[in-house]
Amino acid sequence: MSLETITYIIISGIIALLLALFLYKDTRESSSKRLRFTFIFLRFMTFFSVLLLIVNPKFNQVSYYNEKPDLIIAIDNSSSITYLNQDKNSLKVLKNIMDNKPLREKFNIDTYTFGSQLKPSDSIDFSDNETNIDQVFKQLSQIYKNSIAPVLLITDGNQTLGNDYEYTAKTFKQPIYPIILGDTVSYIDLRIQQLNINKYAFLKNRFPVECILVYNGNNTVHTNFEVYSGNSKVYSEPITFSSTQNSKTIQFTLPSNKVGVFSYKAIINPIDSEKNTINNSKSFAVEVIDQKTNIAIVSNFSHPDIGAFKKSIERNEQQKVTIIKPLEVINQINDFQLFILYQPNENFIKLMDALTLENKNKFIIAGAETDLNFLNAVASSYDHE
């Protein structure tokens, strides 16, 4: 209730009291004082109630309470935990958390197990045949989308189903605290970190490939990076890594001699002491298409320069040049992507209008036979002198 409302209530009480006293100021002496005060009080309450309705005070009640955040414990229930002899460690971690009194006082602890799906359960038997950590983050995002709920993830990190959980975890809005079960010893490892390629390549051309290689180890090692198309080796390069030079970016090109979709496999050959070789290879595919840019060289007469232009442009096999006269090309205007107008004159007027109307690309070459007055008449953004 505001201070202003309280002031009005006090004033209303004073006015009600004055009115009640005023009405009974002439009461005869014979009336008993007790009865007189009773009437004054009742009249005061009547006036005060009416004035209180006019003031219309509002009463607000505010309640405060503490709401504990949720703490999610997601436990890997897959059989790989038992295979790694980490089942006892997993249960021990869970017991330590559940027996931690300060933690239980601070959080509402929710326990889940997961294999291929996430389940609300504290019964763990490590019997699931698949592990989908990606699904854990997706389902928890829906369950706790409107609350604060940090996640304690107990797993060996081996996923057999679903999308790469590294990317899903980046979009997960809750804090994640992983407890990794298994061997934490760091081993020598070579891997293909990333492959960057275009999905399409042009026929009879070469398409670029970029490959990022990463080495985890302390010793200097020598290996080979190779690319195969089927059983044929199409690229090879020797690679050397050390503790200080532990990554390399390889850039090369491959030929595209046939139309179609072609599959390739990039491999970095494993070294003798390497345990994990799954990440030593990546496959990729490229679709080779036969698509040429049609270019029209438009001229009203023959000239040696035209042949030189045609030869120079067609060195790129994705470009095809047609030499044609201005009146002939009007009916074929949609067959070309670029028009080279060689020394135009008044015979080009219909073609120029059509190119402007269709918003076609054009390139003008002027020379001794060019009608500059004509060009100045049709050009709106420049003048030829």
Buried (B, 14 or more C-beta within 10 A) or exposed (E): EEEEBEEBBEEBBEBBBEBBEEBEEEBEEEEEEEEEEEBBEEBBEEBBEEBBEEBEEEEEEEEEEEEEEBBBBBBBBBBBBBEBEBBEBBBEBBEEBEEEEEEBEEBEBBBBBBBBEBBEEEEBEBEBEBBBBBBBBBBBBEBBEEEBBBBBBBBBBBBBBBBEBEEBBEEBEBEBEBBEBBEEEEEBBBBBEEBEBEEEBBBBBEBEBEBBBBBBBEEEBEBEBBBBBEEEEBBEEEBEBEEEEBEBEBEBEBEBEEBEEBEBEBBBBBBEEBEEBEBBBBEBEBEBBEEBEEBBBBBBEEBEBBEEBBEEBBEEEBBBBBBBBBEEBBEEBEEBEBBBBBBBBEBBBEBBEBBEEEEBEBEBBBEEEBBBEBBEEBEEEEEEE
